[in-house]
Amino acid sequence: MPSEEKPPRREAPALLACSEPLVSSLYEQSQGKRWGLTRAQFEMGVERSVRKRFVEAAPSREQLEEYLAALHAEDLALVTACVEGSNSAWEYFVQQYRGYLRAAAGAITRTSQYGSNPQELADSLFSDLFGLTDGKRGERSLFRYFHGRSSLKTWLRTVLAQRHIDHIRAHRRLASIDGADGENRELPLEPVPTPLIDPHRAQYLSCFATALKKCVSQLNAADRERLELYYARQMKLAEVGRKLGEHESSVSRNLERIRRELRAMTEKYLRDAYSLSDAEIEQCFNYAAEDVPIDFRQMFPGGKSHNLPAGRKEPS
């Protein structure tokens, strides 16, 4: 009996054709060229991300554009370049993230007697990210599971935390003592640790929210309007473009520019107003990327939404 014929697979050009200008804009924003990443390679990385998100059915044009606009384009480009075998991308990743991974591993492993050595936990991840198999790099890289929906740092922390939990569970199963009657008895199970809560987290988040609100108020009227239309009024890129007389790709580029400028302004404010160090400022942004309650009703009283819409990046 002949097997059931599967529907034809939509290739990247067909899947992303309706959003070609936005993909081109994302490629420019990603700065992938510095790692030798071609637009075609970047597009394939984006296509993998889209397929992972819309596994049940192909997205509508609006759904696709919403998703693409929320991607962490630079992180996705870096990861895609690593998977494609770019030496410069890999060197950049090691230089930028080795210290961060070791620090994150140290925070994760402090809670358990069976916790692995933090440096070993962090460094062991590099070989799996590198994905060297039979002399061919990238074929089994863990990077293939990164799709740009979260920041690369958030994704790496998640991978480290899961590995730590797996390590604890494996050692708990092996832990045992001999009873007085010679029987083998298991030791009491140690609870799987929950991530440590930074006692300064609430303070960092409060400082970030105050700084962001202050810096948004200092933007020029045109840039404030762009943020208000996209974030507070939740208008689509095309709708914002029609409102402002811009192409949607220009809207995307301008929003990315505003996010970069806001980040620089917010960093300066945190440094000047609260005397925070570079490490503390980075921690503010890390926490903010996870759950900062940004109230857009206060920033833009005419907005429909109180908080940052799900799936959209905060303007940082």
N, C-alpha and C positions, 0 to 999 in steps of 0.2 A: 504494500500500500504506500503510495507516494507520501512523503512528509508534507505537512502544511506549509505553504509558501509564506515566508515572512514578508511584511511590507518593506519596501525599499528604504534604506537608511538615508536620511537627509544629510548631505555633506555640509561642511561649514559654510561655503559660499551661499548655498541655498537657505540655510537656517538664519544667517546673519545679513542676508542681502537687503532686507527692508530697513536695516539700521546701519548701513554702510558708513554714513557720515559720522555717526556716533562712535563706531568701532575705530575709525581713523583718528578721531579726536582722542579716544582712550589710548591709542597707541602713542600718540604724541605726548600725552600727559604722563605715560608710564616711563618715559625716558629709556625704553628698552634698547635703543640704538647704542647706548654706551656699553652694552654687553654683547653687541653684535647680533641682537635679536631682530630678525626680519619681521615685517608686518605680517607676512603669511604665518610665521611661527607663532606670533602673538595671537593672531586670529584663531589658530587651532587651540591655543590655551583657553581663550575665551569660549570657544565652542564646547570644549570639554566641561567647562564650568556651567554653561547653559544647559547642556544635556543632563548634568548631575542634578541641577535644580528642577528642571521640568521633565522628570523621568516618565511621568504618566502620559502627558500630551504636549504637543508643540505649543509654545506660548503665542499669545496674540502679539501684535506689534507693540501695543501699549505695555503689556507685561514684560516683554523683552527689553524695551527701552528703560523701564523702571529698574529692572534687574541690572542692566549694564551700567546705569548711572550710579548705582550703589556699590559697584565693585571697587576693591582696593587695587587699582590698576598698576601702580608701581610695584607692589608686592607680587602681584600675579605675573608681571613681566620678569621680575627677578627669578622667581621660582621656575617659570617656563624656560628661561635662558639656562638655568642650572640643569634642568631635565634635558635640554637640547645639547648639553655638553660644553657650555661656554666656560672656559677657564677663568676669564675675568669676572663672570657672575659668581662663580663658586668662591673665588678669592675674596670678593666683596662680601659675600654672605658670611664667610668665616671671620673676616675682620670685624664686621658689624654685629654679629650675633653670638659669637663664642662667649664673650663676657656676659652677655645677657642670659644665655642659656645656663651658664654655671651659676649665676646669681639666682635665677628662677629655680633651678634644681636644689640649691641650698635652702631656699624657703620651703620648698615642697617636702624635703626629706627630714626636716627637723622634728617631726612628730612621732616617729616610730623607731622602736628598737631594732626592727628588721629592715629599716630603710637602707637603701643602697648608698654608696659613697656619692655625694652630689656631683663631683667632677667626673666620676666614671659614668654616672647616669647621663650627664650632659654630653660628654664626648662620645659615648656609645651611639648617640643619636646621629652623629655626623656620617658614619659609614652607611647607615640605612637611608639617610637623606641623599647621600652620594649615589647609592644604588649601583655599585660596581658588581657586575655579574659576568663571569667568563670574559673578563677584559673589556666588556661593553658597559659604559657608564650610562646611568639614568634609566635602564630598562625596568628595574624594580625599585626605583627611588620612591621613598615615602612622599616626596614632593608631589607625586601624581595624585595624592589625596587632598592637596590644597587647591581650592577653587576660587580664592579671592573674596569670599563672602564675609570673612572676618579679616582682621589684620593678621599679618604673618606672626607677630609676637603673640597674639591671643591664641592662634592655632598651635604654635610651638609649646606654649604653656600647657595647653590641653593634652598634647601628645606626651609631654614629660609627666604630667600628673597621672595619666593612665598607665604609663610604664611603671611608675612608682607603685601604684596600687597592685599591678600584676606581680611585681617583685615581692611585695609583702604577702600576697596570697600564696605565692609559690613557697616562700619560706615558712609560712604558718603550717602548711600541710606537712612539711618535713620535720617540724619541731616536735620532739617527743622525749619522754623520759621513761626509764624502767621503774616499774613499781616494785614494792617490797616482795611481791610474789613472783617477780620475774616477768610479769606481763608488760607489754608495751602500752603505755598510756599517753595520750596526746596532751600536750600543754594547753592551758586555757587559751582560747583564741584571742589575739589582740585585735581590737576594733580597727577597721580600715580608717585611717585618719581622714579628717575633713581638712580642707585647706585652711591655713592659719589666717586669721582676720587681722589685718594691720590696724592697730589702735589709732593710727593717724589717718585712716582711709576717709572717714567722714569729713575731717578737716581739709584734706586734699581736695575732695569733691566740692566742698563749699567754696574753697578758694578758686577752684577752676570755674565754677558756675558764675561767681561774682566777676572774675576776670573776663570771661567770655561776654557776659552782658555788657560790661563797660566797653570792651573793644568793639562790639557790634555797634554800639551807640556812636562810635567815632568814625565809622565808615561813611563814605559819601552817600548821597541820597540814592543814586542809581544802584549801587551795590546793595544797599539795605533793601531796596525794592526787590532785587533779584532773590535775596534770601527770603524775604517775606512771601513772595509768590510761590517759591518752590517748597520751603519748609513749613511756614505757618499756614498758608492757604492750600498747600498740598497739590499745586497745579503740576501737570505733566510738563516735560521739557518743551514739547511742541506748543503747549498752551502758553507757557511763559514767553516763548519766542514770538508768538502772535501778539501777545500783549505788549511786548517791548520792541517789536519790529526787528527781531533777530532770528537767524536760523537756529534750529535746535542745537546744532553742533557748537555754535557760538555761545549759546546759553550754557552748555556743558563746560566749555573752556573757561568762561567767565566764573562759573561757580567753583571750578577747581582753583582758579587764580585767587578768588576770595578766600577759599579755605586755607591756601598757603599763607596769604597775608594775615588772616586772622590767627593762624597758629603762631606766626612770628610776633604779632602784637600781643597775643596772650602770654607767650613765653616771657616777653619783656615786662609785662605787667606783673606776672607772678614773681619775677626776679626783683623788680623794683619795689613793689608794694608789700610783698611778704618775705623778701630776702631769702627766697628758696634757692637751693643749689640746683645745678643742672640735673643731678640724679633725682632730686625731689620733684622738679618740674616734669621730668620724664614719667615719674610715677603718677603725677596728676593726670597726665594724658592717658596713661595706661588704664587707670581707674575710670576715667571719663569715657573711654571707648567702650567700657562694659556696661555702666549703668547710671551715668550722671543724669539727674532729672532736669533737663533743660526746659524751662517754661517759656514757650514762644508767645503765650498770651501776654506776658509782661514785656517781652521785647517788641512784639508787634500786636498791639491791642486789637487790630482788625482781623487777626488770624482766626481760623476755625478750630485749630488744634492746640491743646495745652502743651503737649510734649512732642518731642521728635518722633515722627512717624516711624513705625517698625520697618526695618529694611533700608532706611536711609542713613547715611553717615552724618554724624554731627559735624558742623562746620568748623573743624579743628585741624 
